Amino acid sequence: MSGHCLCCLDLPWSPGRPERPPHSDYYALHNSTIAPANISFDAAVPPTTYSAAVPPAEASTPAPPKASASKKAQAPAASTSADHNAGTKVRKQRKPANASTGKSTLFWVNTDPESASGGTKEETLKRIRSHVMSEHNRKKRLENTKRYKSKTWKHLPFQPPEQIAGAMGPPRPPPTVPLTSPSSRPRSGSASGSASSHRGSYVETPVIKSELVPVSNTVIYQTQAIAETETWDEHNLEDFDGVVGYQPQATAPPVWTYVGPGAHDPFNTGHTQLTDRMMRHLQNFLSELTQEAHPLQMRYKPKLQAHWSTLIQRDPAILHATICMSTSNAAMQRGELPIRDPSQHRSALVVDTIYHRGETIRLVNEGLSDPVKASSDELIAAVSTLLIIEIASGNPDYLKIHLAGLRQMIGLRKNFADVPSDVRFQISWTDIRVACMALTKPIFPFVRSIRPAGFELFPPNDDVALLATRLYPLMKIPGIFSDRFSQILKDLVELCWYAEWIKGTTAYREFNDETEDYFNFEVLSVEYALHTDRYTPTGQAKGDNSIEGCTRLACLCFHNSAIWSFYPMMAPLLPKPILALRTALEATIPNQLFALCHELLFWLLFIGAACSQVMPAERSYFVSQLAAAARLHRISTWQEARVILLGFFYTDRVHLPMLRQIWSEVQLQWDLSPV
């Protein structure tokens, strides 16, 4: 029977469904004309519902016999276009049982064998063909639109969100490509021939999987998000480097490739996602703190950023260490570190410092378990940075333990000179800071840079030319200054000349990269020599209760105020040199040790007063002694005092404001204790 044959066609629906959808019989009936057997429709489009439009039966036309319907069902391919386009035939009255089943009004084509011949009515075929072709055309329009968009955005550095899987929400269905079915054959007849020209099947393309990294809250690099209400045309397409939402990690275009020559973008780290706060702290470290580590650099900043960005790209330990340094530095400037009261409220900076410090310690411990990684540049730099952070604790004994561990890590290398120069600079900086805190000898050897060949330096102005000229006669007196200390004083003079060329306002001289690199290492070299000169070659302390000892401590304080900018504001964190200078002067002044060099004593007292501005007890001692010395030697104005100080280590750039303030305090002392 015709109804059973039509139902046996291979129709595209999911296997295992209990019954076929009501409108599926449209495709079964239309298969004899356009054969859309393999067409799949979008699941998001609801099926079209047709109303019950059953034409009234006419009694004058008899119903076709069952045998004729069976013949047509057995040989559907033999039907001609004349059969399909025959005139309107009168069909029998619909059986009451069909209406009671609640099925579609067109479901009678299969369920009512006696009325199957009525399915060839022209109006029925038109309705079925209209439905199928509308779906086919809709699919074709969607595919053409997708193909056009893919060609349009292909040459741009980004693609619209709808082109990226999961860009603004859950993944969309994979795109489909229309292909002509090789098994499709045109039917005979005008109706079947016209419909067969649109025949085809849809084959799903494989989905390209890529790891997606959310960049909405945790960002890899800085991008400016576009508001959802704006259009893509409202922005410069060439300047936009990212997309809103999710982005494939493997092909994410960086905002810029390098921080400096040869360095990767630290904000595009593959091992750690950066939040906005982490990115701000990292930016502060790269732009500010790295520059402060080299106080005399002018063109060295790109190289520093290249060095640190490369380390940050390689290992997460140094990333967390640098962020922790930035947060701890900001917290110290605000007075939130070190924590003196455990019950006090902790700001976001303190919380970030504690978190990143813990992450650094955890990652360092993991790295130390690997013998190869334990001596790597990244892990050595992370431990050295962590030591700088621990300086805020103010416990030098605690720092010495970590320094000993760092020394064991470096012992795994061939020698200390084998460590890269930038990492070695950081280690020496940390070692010297700890020595300054504890007033002890540094534990690491210092690798001094080679002086540029044929380089000569002269002072930038006449005032700077007077630097240390009052100390030169003492160098010639046996037993006052040792040869080693005299050479340190000469190196400090040349370093001050270079610093005034770089930082001074009276003149400027251009230096090449080699010279700049040399003097930046000389900053550490001179300070290292001042610390180590307090000890004999066998490691015994020389003592500070001498002219050389007091002068050495004063030079160390001067270095931390004129070359570095630690004093006077960071004096509570590095108080040992100031306290030692006061102790030495208290022991030597009563013994009239400076009777023949009272101008030297005047300079020693001034340096002590200038560096102890935020240490009230020490400041009061130095100012009172300075007032007594000025009165004794009839120095009545700060201009007269400046003339004397210019012959020692003194620069107007740093010390002139301090001199005026100190002199006002000296005059106040005179008013309170008149002769």
C-alpha positions in Angstrom: 0.0 0.0 0.0 1.2 3.5 -0.7 1.1 4.6 2.9 3.5 1.9 4.1 6.0 2.5 1.2 6.2 6.2 1.9 6.8 5.6 5.6 9.8 3.4 4.9 11.9 6.2 3.3 15.2 7.0 4.9 14.4 10.3 6.7 16.8 12.4 8.8 15.8 12.2 12.5 17.6 11.1 15.6 17.6 7.3 16.1 15.8 5.9 19.0 13.0 8.4 19.0 9.6 6.8 19.8 7.8 8.5 16.9 8.5 10.7 14.0 7.7 14.4 14.2 4.3 15.4 12.8 5.8 17.4 9.9 8.3 14.8 8.9 5.8 13.2 6.5 6.1 16.3 4.4 9.6 15.2 3.5 8.5 11.6 2.9 5.8 12.7 0.5 8.0 15.2 -1.3 10.8 12.7 -1.7 9.3 11.5 -4.9 9.8 15.0 -6.4 12.9 16.7 -4.9 14.3 14.0 -2.6 15.6 16.1 0.3 16.3 12.9 2.2 19.5 14.0 3.9 18.7 17.6 4.7 19.1 18.5 8.4 17.5 21.6 9.8 18.6 24.0 12.5 17.4 22.8 15.8 16.9 26.3 17.0 14.2 27.0 14.4 10.8 25.8 15.4 9.0 23.7 12.9 6.2 25.4 10.9 2.7 24.5 12.0 0.1 24.2 9.4 -3.6 24.5 10.0 -6.1 21.9 9.0 -7.0 22.8 5.5 -8.9 19.7 4.2 -10.9 20.4 1.1 -14.6 19.2 1.2 -15.3 15.9 -0.5 -17.4 15.7 -3.7 -19.7 12.8 -4.1 -19.6 12.9 -7.9 -16.0 11.7 -8.1 -15.4 8.2 -6.9 -12.4 7.4 -4.7 -9.5 5.6 -6.4 -9.3 1.9 -5.7 -6.7 0.5 -3.4 -5.0 -1.5 -6.2 -4.1 1.7 -8.1 -2.6 3.2 -5.0 -0.5 0.1 -4.4 0.8 0.2 -8.0 2.1 3.7 -7.6 3.7 2.8 -4.3 5.6 -0.1 -5.8 7.1 1.9 -8.7 7.4 5.6 -7.5 10.2 6.3 -9.9 8.0 5.5 -13.0 5.6 8.3 -12.3 5.6 11.0 -14.8 5.2 14.7 -14.4 1.7 14.4 -15.8 0.8 12.2 -12.8 2.1 14.7 -10.3 0.6 17.7 -12.0 -2.7 16.1 -12.7 -5.9 18.1 -12.0 -7.5 18.4 -8.7 -8.9 15.1 -7.6 -11.8 14.5 -5.3 -10.8 12.7 -2.2 -12.9 10.8 0.2 -14.3 12.1 3.4 -11.7 11.9 6.2 -12.1 9.1 8.6 -13.2 10.1 12.1 -10.4 7.9 13.6 -7.7 10.2 12.2 -9.0 13.3 13.8 -9.3 11.7 17.2 -5.6 10.7 17.3 -4.5 14.4 17.7 -1.9 14.1 14.9 -1.1 16.7 12.3 -3.8 17.3 9.7 -1.4 16.3 7.0 -0.5 13.0 8.6 -3.2 11.3 6.6 -0.8 10.9 3.7 0.8 7.9 5.5 -1.9 6.7 7.8 -4.7 6.6 5.3 -3.8 4.3 2.4 -7.0 4.9 0.6 -6.4 8.7 0.4 -2.6 8.4 -0.5 -3.4 9.3 -4.1 -4.7 12.7 -2.9 -1.2 13.6 -1.9 -0.4 14.4 -5.5 -2.8 17.4 -5.5 -1.1 20.5 -6.8 -1.9 22.7 -3.8 -0.5 20.1 -1.4 2.7 19.8 -3.3 3.1 23.5 -3.4 2.7 23.8 0.3 5.3 21.0 0.9 7.7 22.4 -1.6 7.4 25.9 -0.2 8.2 24.7 3.3 11.2 22.6 2.2 12.7 25.3 -0.1 12.2 28.0 2.5 14.3 26.0 5.0 16.9 25.3 2.3 17.1 29.0 1.3 17.4 30.1 4.9 20.3 27.7 5.4 22.0 29.0 2.3 21.6 32.6 3.3 23.2 31.8 6.7 26.1 30.0 5.1 26.7 32.8 2.6 26.7 35.3 5.5 29.3 33.3 7.4 31.5 32.9 4.4 31.4 36.6 3.7 32.2 37.6 7.2 35.2 35.2 7.3 36.6 36.8 4.2 35.9 40.3 5.4 37.6 40.0 8.8 40.4 37.7 7.7 42.9 40.5 6.9 42.3 42.3 10.2 44.4 41.8 13.4 41.2 40.6 15.2 37.9 39.0 14.4 34.4 39.8 15.7 33.3 38.0 18.8 30.9 35.8 16.8 33.8 34.4 14.9 35.5 33.1 18.0 34.2 30.0 19.8 33.0 30.9 23.2 33.8 34.6 22.8 30.6 35.9 24.5 29.0 32.8 25.9 28.6 29.1 25.3 30.1 27.6 22.1 27.9 27.8 19.1 27.1 24.9 16.7 29.9 24.3 14.2 29.5 25.9 10.8 28.2 23.7 7.9 29.3 23.6 4.3 26.7 22.9 1.6 27.8 20.1 -0.7 26.0 18.4 -3.6 24.9 14.9 -2.7 26.6 12.4 -5.0 23.6 10.1 -4.7 21.1 12.7 -5.7 19.6 12.1 -9.1 17.2 14.4 -10.9 13.7 13.1 -11.3 11.8 13.2 -14.5 9.2 15.9 -15.0 9.2 19.6 -14.7 8.4 19.8 -11.0 11.0 17.3 -9.9 13.6 18.8 -12.3 13.2 22.3 -10.9 13.4 21.1 -7.3 16.4 18.9 -7.9 18.5 21.9 -8.8 18.4 23.0 -5.1 19.0 19.5 -3.9 22.0 19.0 -1.5 23.2 17.7 1.9 25.0 19.5 4.8 28.2 18.1 6.2 29.5 19.3 9.5 33.0 20.6 9.5 35.3 19.5 12.4 35.6 21.9 15.3 39.1 23.3 15.9 39.7 23.0 19.6 41.9 25.6 21.4 42.6 26.3 25.0 40.7 29.3 26.1 41.9 31.7 28.7 39.4 34.2 30.2 40.6 37.8 29.9 37.6 39.5 31.4 38.9 39.8 35.0 42.2 38.1 34.8 44.1 39.8 32.0 47.3 38.8 30.3 48.0 42.3 29.0 46.4 45.6 28.8 43.5 46.0 26.4 40.7 48.5 26.3 37.4 46.7 26.4 34.8 47.9 24.0 31.3 48.6 25.3 28.7 46.2 24.2 26.5 49.1 23.0 29.2 50.3 20.6 29.9 49.0 17.2 33.2 47.8 15.8 33.4 50.6 13.3 33.6 53.2 16.1 37.1 52.2 16.9 40.4 52.1 15.0 40.7 48.6 13.8 44.4 48.8 13.4 45.0 49.8 17.0 42.8 47.2 18.6 44.9 44.2 19.8 42.5 41.9 21.6 38.9 40.8 21.8 36.3 41.0 24.5 35.6 37.9 26.3 37.7 34.7 25.7 40.7 34.4 23.5 42.8 31.5 22.3 46.0 31.5 24.3 48.2 30.1 21.6 47.5 32.9 19.1 46.8 35.8 21.5 48.5 38.8 19.9 50.6 40.7 22.5 50.2 44.5 22.9 53.9 44.9 22.3 56.4 42.2 21.9 59.3 43.6 23.9 59.8 45.7 27.0 63.4 46.4 25.9 65.8 45.0 23.3 65.6 41.2 23.3 63.1 40.9 26.2 59.7 39.3 26.0 56.5 40.9 27.2 56.3 40.2 31.0 52.5 40.9 30.9 52.0 38.0 28.5 53.3 35.3 30.8 52.3 31.8 29.9 52.8 30.4 33.4 50.6 32.8 35.4 47.6 34.9 34.7 47.9 38.5 35.9 45.1 40.4 37.5 44.8 44.1 37.2 46.4 44.7 40.6 49.3 42.3 39.8 49.8 44.1 36.5 50.0 47.5 38.2 52.5 46.3 40.7 54.6 44.7 38.0 54.5 47.8 36.0 55.7 49.8 39.0 58.6 47.4 39.5 59.7 47.5 35.9 59.4 51.3 35.5 60.4 52.6 38.9 62.2 50.1 41.2 64.6 48.8 38.5 65.7 52.4 37.9 66.2 53.1 41.5 68.6 50.1 41.8 70.9 51.9 39.4 71.0 55.5 40.7 73.4 56.8 38.0 71.8 55.3 34.9 70.5 57.4 32.0 70.2 54.9 29.1 70.4 51.6 31.0 66.7 51.4 31.8 65.7 49.4 28.6 68.4 46.9 29.4 67.2 46.5 32.9 63.7 46.0 31.8 64.8 43.5 29.2 66.7 41.6 31.9 63.9 41.4 34.4 61.2 40.8 31.8 63.1 37.8 30.5 63.4 36.3 34.0 59.7 36.9 34.7 58.8 35.1 31.5 60.8 32.0 32.5 59.7 31.3 36.1 56.7 32.2 38.2 58.9 32.5 41.4 60.6 35.6 40.2 57.3 37.0 39.0 55.7 36.8 42.5 59.0 38.0 44.0 59.1 41.2 41.9 55.4 41.9 42.6 56.0 41.4 46.3 58.9 43.8 46.2 56.7 46.5 44.6 53.9 46.0 47.1 56.2 46.0 50.1 58.0 49.1 48.8 54.7 50.9 48.5 53.6 49.7 51.9 56.8 50.9 53.5 56.4 54.4 52.0 52.9 54.6 53.5 54.2 53.4 56.9 52.2 50.2 56.8 55.4 48.0 56.9 57.0 46.7 59.1 53.9 45.6 61.1 54.4 46.8 64.7 50.9 45.9 66.0 49.6 42.5 64.9 46.0 43.6 65.6 46.2 46.7 63.3 44.1 46.8 60.1 46.0 45.5 57.1 45.6 47.3 53.9 45.4 45.8 50.4 49.1 46.4 49.9 50.0 44.5 53.1 47.7 41.6 52.0 49.3 41.5 48.6 52.7 41.5 50.1 51.9 38.6 52.4 50.3 36.6 49.6 53.0 37.1 47.0 55.7 36.5 49.6 54.1 33.1 50.5 53.9 32.2 46.8 57.5 33.1 46.3 58.6 31.0 49.2 56.5 28.0 48.0 57.8 28.2 44.5 61.4 28.6 45.7 61.1 25.5 47.8 59.8 23.6 44.9 62.7 24.8 42.7 65.3 23.9 45.3 64.2 20.3 45.1 65.4 20.2 41.5 69.3 20.1 41.4 69.3 21.7 37.9 66.9 24.5 38.8 68.4 25.2 42.2 71.3 27.1 40.6 69.3 28.7 37.8 69.4 32.5 37.2 65.7 32.7 37.8 65.7 31.0 41.2 68.8 32.9 42.4 67.2 36.2 41.4 64.0 35.2 43.2 65.8 34.4 46.4 67.8 37.6 46.2 64.7 39.6 45.6 63.0 37.8 48.6 66.0 38.9 50.7 65.5 42.5 49.7 61.9 42.2 50.8 63.0 40.7 54.1 65.0 43.8 54.8 61.8 45.5 55.9 61.7 43.1 58.8 64.6 44.9 60.3 66.2 41.7 61.6 69.7 41.3 60.2 70.4 38.0 61.9 67.4 36.5 60.1 68.7 37.9 56.8 72.1 36.4 57.3 70.6 32.9 57.4 69.0 33.5 54.0 72.2 35.0 52.7 74.0 31.8 53.7 71.4 29.7 51.8 71.8 32.0 48.8 75.6 31.5 49.0 75.1 27.7 48.9 72.9 28.1 45.8 75.6 30.1 44.0 78.2 27.6 45.2 76.6 25.1 42.7 77.8 27.4 39.9 81.4 27.5 38.7 82.1 30.8 40.5 80.4 34.0 41.4 81.6 35.6 38.2 79.7 33.0 36.2 76.4 34.5 37.4 75.0 37.1 34.9 76.1 40.6 35.7 72.5 41.9 36.4 71.8 39.0 38.7 75.2 39.5 40.3 74.5 43.2 40.8 71.3 42.4 42.6 73.0 39.9 44.9 75.7 42.4 45.7 73.1 45.0 46.4 71.3 42.8 48.8 74.6 41.7 50.5 75.6 45.3 51.0 72.2 46.3 52.4 72.4 43.5 54.9 75.9 44.5 55.8 74.7 48.1 56.3 71.8 46.9 58.5 74.1 44.8 60.7 77.3 46.8 60.1 79.1 43.6 59.3 81.3 42.4 56.4 79.6 41.4 53.2 79.8 37.6 52.6 79.9 37.6 48.8 83.0 38.6 46.9 82.7 41.6 44.6 83.5 41.4 40.9 84.5 44.9 39.9 83.9 46.1 36.4 86.8 46.9 34.1 87.5 50.6 33.7 87.0 51.9 30.2 90.3 52.3 28.4 91.5 55.8 28.1 88.6 57.3 30.0 89.3 60.5 31.9 86.9 62.4 34.1 87.0 66.0 35.4 84.6 67.8 37.8 81.6 69.6 36.2 82.1 72.9 38.2 84.4 74.6 40.6 82.4 73.7 43.7 82.6 70.0 42.9 86.3 70.4 42.2 86.8 71.2 45.9 85.4 67.9 46.9 87.6 66.1 49.5 90.5 68.6 49.0 90.7 69.1 52.8 91.3 65.4 53.2 94.2 65.1 50.9 96.7 66.6 53.4 95.7 63.9 55.9 96.4 61.2 53.3 100.1 62.3 53.4 100.4 62.0 57.2 101.6 58.6 58.1 99.2 56.7 60.5 96.1 58.8 59.8 94.7 57.1 56.7 95.9 53.7 55.3 96.7 53.3 51.6 93.7 51.2 51.1 91.4 53.8 52.6 93.1 56.6 50.7 92.3 54.8 47.5 88.7 54.3 48.5 88.5 58.1 49.1 89.8 58.8 45.6 87.3 56.4 44.1 84.5 58.1 46.0 85.6 61.5 44.7 85.5 60.3 41.1 82.1 58.6 41.7 80.8 61.9 43.0 82.1 63.8 40.0 80.3 61.4 37.7 77.1 61.6 39.8 77.1 65.4 39.6 77.5 65.2 35.8 74.4 62.9 35.7 72.3 64.4 38.5 73.6 68.0 38.8 71.9 71.0 37.3 74.9 73.1 36.3 76.2 70.9 33.5 75.7 67.7 31.6 78.0 65.4 29.7 77.1 62.6 27.4 78.6 59.2 28.4 78.6 56.0 26.4 77.0 52.7 27.6 80.3 51.3 28.7 81.1 54.2 31.0 77.6 54.2 32.4 77.7 50.5 33.1 81.1 50.9 34.8 80.0 53.7 37.2 76.8 52.0 38.1 78.8 49.1 39.3 81.2 51.5 41.0 78.3 52.6 43.2 78.3 49.2 44.8 82.1 48.8 44.6 82.8 51.9 46.7 80.2 51.0 49.3 81.5 47.4 49.4 85.0 48.7 50.0 83.9 51.0 52.8 82.3 48.0 54.6 85.1 45.5 54.1 87.8 48.1 55.0 86.4 48.0 58.6 88.1 44.6 58.9 91.6 43.3 58.5 92.5 40.7 55.9 92.1 38.0 58.6 88.6 39.2 59.4 89.3 41.1 62.6 87.5 44.4 63.2 89.7 47.4 63.1 87.5 49.5 65.3 85.9 52.9 64.7 87.5 55.0 67.5 90.0 56.7 65.3 90.1 59.4 62.7 90.1 56.9 59.9 87.3 55.0 61.6 85.1 58.0 62.1 85.8 59.3 58.5 85.0 55.8 57.1 81.6 55.8 58.8 80.9 59.4 57.7 81.7 58.5 54.1 79.3 55.5 54.3 76.6 57.9 55.5 77.4 60.4 52.8 77.2 57.6 50.2 73.8 56.6 51.3 72.5 60.1 51.2 74.2 61.6 48.1 74.7 58.6 45.8 71.8 56.6 47.1 68.7 58.3 48.5 68.3 56.2 51.6 69.2 58.8 54.2 67.6 60.5 55.9 64.2 59.0 55.3 65.2 55.3 55.6 67.6 55.9 58.6 65.3 53.9 61.0 65.7 50.9 58.7 69.5 51.3 58.3 70.5 52.9 61.6 73.7 51.1 62.4 76.2 53.4 60.6 74.6 56.5 62.2 74.6 54.9 65.6 78.2 53.8 65.2 79.3 57.3 64.2 77.8 58.7 67.3 79.4 56.1 69.5 82.8 56.7 67.9 82.5 60.5 68.3 81.4 60.2 71.9 84.6 58.2 72.5 87.0 60.4 70.5 85.9 64.0 71.1 86.6 64.0 74.9 90.1 62.6 74.1 90.9 65.7 71.9 91.5 63.4 68.9 90.4 66.1 66.5 92.3 69.0 68.1 94.5 69.4 65.0 91.7 68.8 62.5 88.7 70.6 63.9 87.3 71.2 60.4 87.1 67.4 59.9 85.1 67.2 63.1 82.8 69.9 61.9 82.1 67.9 58.7 81.6 64.6 60.7 79.0 66.3 62.9 77.2 67.8 60.0 77.0 64.5 58.1 75.6 62.8 61.3 73.0 65.6 61.8 72.0 65.5 58.1 71.4 61.7 58.0 69.6 61.5 61.4 66.8 63.8 60.6 64.2 61.3 61.5 66.1 59.9 64.5 65.4 62.5 67.3 68.0 61.3 69.8 70.9 61.1 67.4 69.8 64.3 65.7 69.8 66.2 69.0 73.3 64.9 69.8 74.9 65.9 66.5 73.3 69.3 66.4 74.3 70.2 69.9 77.9 69.1 69.3 77.9 71.0 66.0 76.7 74.2 67.7 79.5 73.8 70.2 82.1 73.3 67.5 80.8 76.3 65.4 80.9 78.6 68.5 84.4 77.4 69.3 85.8 78.1 65.9 83.7 81.3 65.3 81.5 80.0 62.5 78.5 82.3 62.7 76.6 81.8 59.3 75.7 78.8 57.2 77.6 80.4 54.3 80.8 80.1 56.3 79.9 76.6 57.2 79.3 75.8 53.5 82.8 77.0 52.6 84.3 74.5 55.1 82.0 71.6 54.0 82.9 72.0 50.3 86.4 70.8 51.1 85.0 67.4 52.3 82.2 65.2 50.9 79.4 67.7 50.4 77.2 68.6 47.4 74.7 71.5 47.2 72.3 69.3 45.2 71.6 67.2 48.3 73.0 68.9 51.4 72.3 72.6 50.9 68.7 72.4 52.1 69.8 70.3 55.0 72.5 72.8 55.9 70.1 75.6 56.2 67.7 73.6 58.3 70.5 72.4 60.6 71.9 75.9 60.9 68.6 77.2 62.1 68.7 74.5 64.8 72.3 75.5 65.7 71.3 79.1 66.2 68.4 77.9 68.3 70.9 76.1 70.5 73.0 79.3 70.8 69.9 81.2 71.9 69.0 78.6 74.5 72.6 78.4 76.0 74.2 81.8 75.6 77.9 82.2 76.7 
